[in-house]
Amino acid sequence: MITAWRDDGPADAPPIVLLHSLGSDTSMWQPQVDALADRFRLIRLDTRGHGRAPSPDGPYALADLGGDVIDVLDHLGLDTVHLCGLSLGGLTALWVALHHPDRLRTLTAANTAARVGSAEGWAARIDAVRTHGLAGIRDDVLERFFAAGFDVAQPVAFADAQRAFTTADGEGYAACCAALGDADLRDEVQRIAVPTLVVGGVLDVATPPSDAEWLAARIPGAELVVLDDAAHLSNLDQPAAFTAALAQHVEGGG
């Protein structure tokens, strides 16, 4: 499936593909685009059910989301890219690294895990969405996205996050929750052979630092960066530190 995307930066610059979290959209990556689009081509994908992407009938599987990434690369004629994903986007990026390693120059897996949450937890989230709608669970979810005070310190970014969450397609969001409920790469990640950076956040309760440490310990040669004062959307909580780590990894990885 060809999903929606945004394309910034010079067309002939090294391409970085950015995959957002569950409940976000391409706007999540604006600090990285602002900082890096002078020397990289930044391609931000909307995950199915989010932003401007189509929302086909679910449930989805991780292979569906990873396949969407490959479809866009094929459509754009990109043989290899640097791939960076956060949360659901990070798990999708891990799947791509396992199943299409020839398409990646580097991998950055941020605020994610080989197994995110539990099947029971994601089933409960699906029930909550279908009972209360996305607006009904928005405040609880966004509280886990950011460090305390983010809404005051970064009101524009916080408003963008609120908008992205509540304007996602409810059934598409639920179908992505189903993908998370089924996805488990714990027995596979040791096969990843792409130069890998794992990013965590000290304040992340959704995918805590222990998840990042576990992942980095099992991916051969992986580098680990855990950001202080960063919760789940670490690229927004600590944009300068996140962007510096990403750029250094990409520039050093080929």
Stockholm file with secondary structure:
# STOCKHOLM 1.0

chainA/1-254         MITAWRDDGPADAPPIVLLHSLGSDTSMWQPQVDALADRFRLIRLDTRGHGRAPSPDGPYALADLGGDVIDVLDHLGLDTVHLCGLSLGGLTALWVALHHPDRLRTLTAANTAARVGSAEGWAARIDAVRTHGLAGIRDDVLERFFAAGFDVAQPVAFADAQRAFTTADGEGYAACCAALGDADLRDEVQRIAVPTLVVGGVLDVATPPSDAEWLAARIPGAELVVLDDAAHLSNLDQPAAFTAALAQHVEGGG
#=GR chainA/1-254 SS CCCCEEEESCTTSCEEEEECCTTCCGGGGHHHHHHHTTTSEEEEECCTTSTTSCCCSSCCCHHHHHHHHHHHHHHHTCSCEEEEEETHHHHHHHHHHHHCGGGEEEEEEESCCSSCSCHHHHHHHHHHHHHHHHHHHHHHHHHHHSCTTHHHHCHHHHHHHHHHHHHSCHHHHHHHHHHHHHCCCTTTGGGCCSCEEEEEETTCSSSCHHHHHHHHHHSTTCEEEEETTCCSSHHHHSHHHHHHHHHHHHHHHC
#=GC SS_cons         CCCCEEEESCTTSCEEEEECCTTCCGGGGHHHHHHHTTTSEEEEECCTTSTTSCCCSSCCCHHHHHHHHHHHHHHHTCSCEEEEEETHHHHHHHHHHHHCGGGEEEEEEESCCSSCSCHHHHHHHHHHHHHHHHHHHHHHHHHHHSCTTHHHHCHHHHHHHHHHHHHSCHHHHHHHHHHHHHCCCTTTGGGCCSCEEEEEETTCSSSCHHHHHHHHHHSTTCEEEEETTCCSSHHHHSHHHHHHHHHHHHHHHC
//
